[in-house]
Amino acid sequence: MNMILNIIGSAIGIYSWILIIYILMSWFPNSRETSIGQLFAKVCEPYLEPFRRIVPPIGMIDISPLAAFFVLKLASAGLIEIGRWF
């Protein structure tokens, strides 16, 4: 059971880094139109979309990724607690 939780925890960590890279790509013109940018969009946009509907932008700044990271951290902490039970 712990091995499965470790794998899921590692996947959450990797996904967090992909999300960070995808968000930083928005600072560079045309970077999201590259093949890696399109791949990251396919992976990240389905997760970010619900947060964008719930969390409104502040001016020109989209803060929904902060909520998305918060949820990922809660999921990771939850997995750690589940692992402690077993």
N, C-alpha and C positions, 0 to 999 in steps of 0.2 A: 504494500500500500504506500509506504514512504517513497518508493522508487517512482511510482506514478505521480505522486504529489510533487516530487522533485522535478520530474519532466514537465509537468504543467507549470510549475513555478519558473523554470527556465524559459519556457515558451512565453510566459507573460513578460519576463525580462527582455527577451529578444523583441517581442512585439512593442514594448515600450520604447526601445531604441529605434525601431523602424518608424514609430509614430513621431519621435523627436526629429529624426532626419526629414521626414515628410513635412513637418511643420516648418522647419528651418528652410526647406526648399522654397517656401513661399516668399522668402526674402530675396531670392535671386530670380531675375527675369527669365522666363522660358525654361526654368529647370524642371517644372512639372510636366512639360511637354516631351521630355526625353523618355526613352524606354524605361529607365529605372523609375522615373517620376510617375509614369503611367502604371507601372507595376505596384508601386507604393500606394497610389490612389485607389487601385482595386482592392488593396488589403486594408487601407485605413479609412476610406470614406464610409463604408457601411457601418463601422463602429462610431465614427464621429457624427454621422448624420442625426441620430436621436438627440445627442447633446446640443447640436446646433438648433434643433427645434425647441429645446427647453431653455437654454441659456442664451439670452439676447446679447448681441455684440455691444461693446461700449465704444461709441463713436465708430472709428474705423478698425477697432481691434476686436478680433474674435477670441473670446476667452473660453469658449467651449472646450478646447483641448485641456484646459486646467481641470475641468470637471471630469473629463475622460481619464486623465492621469490619476485623479483622486479615486475613481472607481477601480482602476487597475491596481492601485496600491491597497485598497480595501480587499480586493480579491486575493492578492498575494498574502496579505496578513491573515485572511481567513484560512487560506491553505496551510499556512504555518501553524495556526491553532488546531486545525484538523489533524495535522501531522503529529502534534503533541498528544492528542488523544489516543493515537494508535501507538 
